[in-house]
Amino acid sequence: MAVSTRKSGVEEMCPYRLVLEHVTSRWGVLVLIALEERSYRFGELRRAIGETSRVSEKSLTQTLQTLERDGLVHRDVKPVIPPRVDYSLTDLGREAAEQVRTLATWTERRMDDVQKARRAYDEARS
């Protein structure tokens, strides 16, 4: 599957918005956090992020291609039989992963407060 190099209207108007969308997407967050620990082969990565939720092969492939295009993930193809492909973070990706991890940690730490706010909101609406 080839990644399109044609820019969308959103990308031309607000290029940072698209990168932010990629980094904070459902699978982007989990991929960055997992790869922060170490490099992974595709199947290993899928299992590593699948502990918390199930990611399809297609979704993971698209996420990795998008993050690779953005310069956050490095795809290393080893010329062996059978082929071996490892995924790791670039320096830019490591920096992004640190920021995403901070947000994920905050979310986990404050989840009780978020749930309390949701209940209060729902009760006020009913």
N, C-alpha and C positions, 0 to 999 in steps of 0.2 A: 504494500500500500504506500503510495507516494504522498508526501506531505505537500500541500499546495504552497507555493511561494508567492502567490498573488495576495496582495493586501486587501482586506475588507474595508469598508467605509469607516467602521469603528476603529480599526487599527490605524488608519491614516489620521483620523481626528484625535484620538486619545490612545496612543500606543501603549502607555503604561497600564491602562484599564484591562487590556487583553492579557498582559503578563500577570497582573493581579488575579484575574479570573483563572488562569492556568495554575498558579501557585496555590490558590485557595480552593480549588475545585475539590470535590469529594475524594477523588483518588489522588490528586496532586499532593494534597496535604500528607496522606498516608505514605506515598512513595518517597517524598522528601524526608520525612521522619525516619522511615526504614533505612534509606540509603545513607542517612547521617551516621548510622551505626557501622556500616561496612558495605562493600560491594556485594551484589547478588546476581545470580543467574536468573533468567526470567521465571522459571518455575519456583525457585526459592523465594523470590520477591512476591510472587502471587500468594504463596502460602503464608509468608510473613505478614502481609497486609490483610490476608483473608482470615486471620485469627479473630479480628473484630467484625469483619463484614465480608461478604462474598463479592469478589470482583471478577467479571468475565474476562476471558482472554482478550477479546476485542477491546474492551474498555481499558485494560492495562496497556495493551499495545499502543492505542491512541494516546494515552496519557504520557507514556514514555517518549513517543515520537514528538509530542508537543513540547515536553520539557527539554528534550534534546535540541529541538529547533530553537528554543529560547536560550540555549547555552547553559542550562542548569544540570543536565544529565549527560554523562559521557557513555557512549555505547562502544565497547571494545570487543571486536570480533577476532577470535583466535583462529588461525589457519590450521585447524586440526580436524580429524575425522573421528566422530561426528563433530560438526561445528560447535564451538563454545562461544557464547556471547555473555559478557559481564556488563552490568550497569553500575555506575558509580556517580557520585556528585562531582561536578567541577568546583572550582573555588567559588564561583558565583552561586552555584547551587548550594554549596555548604553554607554560605551567608544567608541565602533565602531559607534554608532549612532551620537555621537558628531562630530566625524571626517567626517562622510558622510554629516551631516548637514552643516558643514563648506564648503565642496565642493559644495553642492547644493546652498548655499547662494552666494558663489563666482560666480557660473554659472549664477544664476539669475541676479546678479549685473553687470556682464560683457557680458550679452547676446547681447547687441547692438554692442559691439566691435567684437564679434564673427560673427555676421551677416554681419557687414561691411567687415571683412576679407574674408568671404565666397563670397560676391559679387565681391570683388576685384580679388579674385582667379578665379572665374568663368569668369569674363570679360577678364582677361589675357589669359585664355584658349580658348576663342572664337574668 
